[in-house]
Amino acid sequence: MPPQSSSHTPADSRQVIRISPLALIACIFLLFCLSFPVLGWPAAFGWTLVIPFLVAAWVLRVRTTVSPDGLELRRAFSSQSISWDEIKGFRFPKRGWARADLVDGTEVSLPTVTFGRLPQLASASGARVTDPYAAAREAEERKRAAEDEATESDRAGTADVPEPNAD
């Protein structure tokens, strides 16, 4: 069990973005489905039992770790560390994982990072990456506060005005 955090314990600003471990359930289901051809003809389909284990290893290995120092990318067969100084910007294609445009003109895929994970990327980057959702939340809060203020002023204004007599 990890120790309790206190005001003296520095907060870990690292964010690990990975595939959900629930994907392992799909690997178990794949193993179940592949067992039928294997039981029917083991000599021809026995090798397919390796596939669910390879997929499970991929699910457990692939990740992007975001820290104040930079990005650590782990793919199926390689790892790479990129400092923030090497990154020029990010691109989010319609399909697939985000891409980091590097200063040297190359492009690197960020495993498991999508546009929906941008708040995690922004919070761990130390304000190097902006969070578009935060700006939308702030605008919505300002709009709601203005509406509440207008409603309160309307209530205060109508409370002072006497109602007309229906003679």
HELIX and SHEET records of a PDB file:
HELIX    1   1 ALA A   23  GLY A   40  1                                  18    
HELIX    2   2 PRO A   42  PHE A   45  1                                   4    
HELIX    3   3 GLY A   46  LEU A   49  5                                   4    
HELIX    4   4 VAL A   50  ARG A   61  1                                  12    
HELIX    5   5 TRP A   84  GLU A   86  5                                   3    
HELIX    6   6 PHE A  115  ARG A  117  5                                   3    
HELIX    7   7 LEU A  118  ALA A  124  1                                   7    
HELIX    8   8 PRO A  132  ASP A  160  1                                  29    
SHEET    1   A 4 GLN A  15  ARG A  18  0                                        
SHEET    2   A 4 ARG A  63  SER A  67 -1                                        
SHEET    3   A 4 GLY A  70  ARG A  74 -1                                        
SHEET    4   A 4 SER A  79  SER A  83 -1                                        
SHEET    1   B 3 ILE A  87  ARG A  91  0                                        
SHEET    2   B 3 ARG A  99  LEU A 102 -1                                        
SHEET    3   B 3 GLU A 107  SER A 109 -1                                        
END                                                                             
